[in-house]
Amino acid sequence: MSSVQQAVEVDRDKLMQFVFRAVDEVGATLNAALVVMGDKLGLYRALAGTGGLTPGELAERTGTAERYVREWLNAQAAGGFVAYDTDSGRYSLPPEEAVALTDSSSPAYLPGFFQTAIGSVIDSPLITEKARTGDGFGWHEHVHDVHEGCERFFRPGYNAHLVPEWLPALDGVVEKLERGALVADVGCGHGASTILMAQAYPNSTFVGSDYHEGSIETARERAREAGVADRVSFQIAPAAAYGGTGYDLVTMFDCLHDMGDPVGAARHVRSAVKPDGTWMIVEPNANDRTEDNFNPVGRAYYGFSTLLCTPASLSQEVGLALGAQAGEARIREVVQGAGFTQFRRASETPFNLVFEARP
Ligand SMILES: C[S@@+](CC[C@H](N)C(=O)[O-])C[C@H]1O[C@@H](n2cnc3c(N)ncnc32)[C@H](O)[C@@H]1O
């Protein structure tokens, strides 16, 4: 065997541009951990709405150590997450950053996004080993930050869009929900979507299901706290085997692509939904052509897909691994492959595609 080495001319300016871009990436990687740290220690919340605090004042208000807080604040200021006033030596949180980092009712709320990302990074050495063999890594095997971060990341978007936009975009569904419908929320995780729908439609009954026992325990607790446990039940069940039939509406929020056998799951929906019922599928926003997803949203989703969604699907039977950027054409194939005759894009946001499938 011989190897031929070609002399390739390297443009030093382009090389240094790339190195400095990479420095920014390293800063961003570390900042993801610092955002989670600031969220867990209450640093952003304590800073929000103040005219500015010194590290000592912020440490005192949060019961934390000043030396850590000072270093954390400087990293935040260098990254533009926090403002620094040179004259007073005080740090403040601009109003827009305060919304994004502390207001859990805003659709722009970000801490859950970072928490899921950090949970994924924590588990990345395990995923690295799976990438050698092609084995999967189940959703249930991840650290708790992945599960809780996912709930905190998705809930603000559901609050903003599910009841005002997504359900009304489906043909005749809101009328059924108002009258009293039977709804299955499959792959419901901590049940954020299930509970939100139950709160909006008091005449309807909801059955949430997920194969992850820990998530279902949390979902039950959340339903009790929200006062809807009388109309919301939860089952530990895979998407191919949850109980009940005659559903008016079956929903799947950001989970179809995580399943090993999405076509099998779709067939189960087909058998469980009424002949005039509806299946709502919410999936990450993506274009059909891979190269059209090479943008910041696609980048984040391909990252999550590598560390979370693809391993999750590969850990299950069939292991179809649609990935988090499957796109409409691929989802259509899955849905029609299970015998649904109607399929359309009903709504979308920059982060989500909402599909309606009907028998
Ligand atoms: C990204 S999370 C979304 C959770 C929830 N729907 C939400 O929007 O917050 C994906 C969920 O799919 C669930 N899941 C994955 N494969 C499944 C399967 N085969 N059957 C049921 N649930 C599954 C996982 O346990 C996880 O809760």
PDBQT file of the ligand as one rigid body, heavy atoms in Angstrom, charges set to zero:
ROOT
HETATM    1  C1  LIG A 401     -38.629  14.782  22.622  1.00  0.00    +0.000 C 
HETATM    2  S1  LIG A 401     -39.594  13.962  23.781  1.00  0.00    +0.000 S 
HETATM    3  C2  LIG A 401     -41.163  14.791  23.636  1.00  0.00    +0.000 C 
HETATM    4  C3  LIG A 401     -42.035  14.597  24.836  1.00  0.00    +0.000 C 
HETATM    5  C4  LIG A 401     -43.370  15.324  24.811  1.00  0.00    +0.000 C 
HETATM    6  N1  LIG A 401     -44.208  14.895  23.719  1.00  0.00    +0.000 N 
HETATM    7  C5  LIG A 401     -43.184  16.822  24.758  1.00  0.00    +0.000 C 
HETATM    8  O1  LIG A 401     -43.516  17.412  23.727  1.00  0.00    +0.000 OA
HETATM    9  O2  LIG A 401     -42.724  17.409  25.747  1.00  0.00    +0.000 OA
HETATM   10  C6  LIG A 401     -39.902  12.397  22.998  1.00  0.00    +0.000 C 
HETATM   11  C7  LIG A 401     -40.745  11.458  23.828  1.00  0.00    +0.000 C 
HETATM   12  O3  LIG A 401     -41.039  10.297  23.049  1.00  0.00    +0.000 OA
HETATM   13  C8  LIG A 401     -41.066   9.195  23.912  1.00  0.00    +0.000 C 
HETATM   14  N2  LIG A 401     -40.911   7.973  23.106  1.00  0.00    +0.000 N 
HETATM   15  C9  LIG A 401     -39.868   7.601  22.339  1.00  0.00    +0.000 A 
HETATM   16  N3  LIG A 401     -40.126   6.424  21.748  1.00  0.00    +0.000 NA
HETATM   17  C10 LIG A 401     -41.360   6.040  22.148  1.00  0.00    +0.000 A 
HETATM   18  C11 LIG A 401     -42.198   4.936  21.856  1.00  0.00    +0.000 A 
HETATM   19  N4  LIG A 401     -41.800   3.972  21.014  1.00  0.00    +0.000 N 
HETATM   20  N5  LIG A 401     -43.402   4.873  22.432  1.00  0.00    +0.000 NA
HETATM   21  C12 LIG A 401     -43.829   5.858  23.279  1.00  0.00    +0.000 A 
HETATM   22  N6  LIG A 401     -43.076   6.923  23.592  1.00  0.00    +0.000 NA
HETATM   23  C13 LIG A 401     -41.876   7.026  23.017  1.00  0.00    +0.000 A 
HETATM   24  C14 LIG A 401     -39.907   9.462  24.851  1.00  0.00    +0.000 C 
HETATM   25  O4  LIG A 401     -39.966   8.699  26.027  1.00  0.00    +0.000 OA
HETATM   26  C15 LIG A 401     -40.077  10.967  25.084  1.00  0.00    +0.000 C 
HETATM   27  O5  LIG A 401     -40.909  11.224  26.186  1.00  0.00    +0.000 OA
ENDROOT
TORSDOF 0
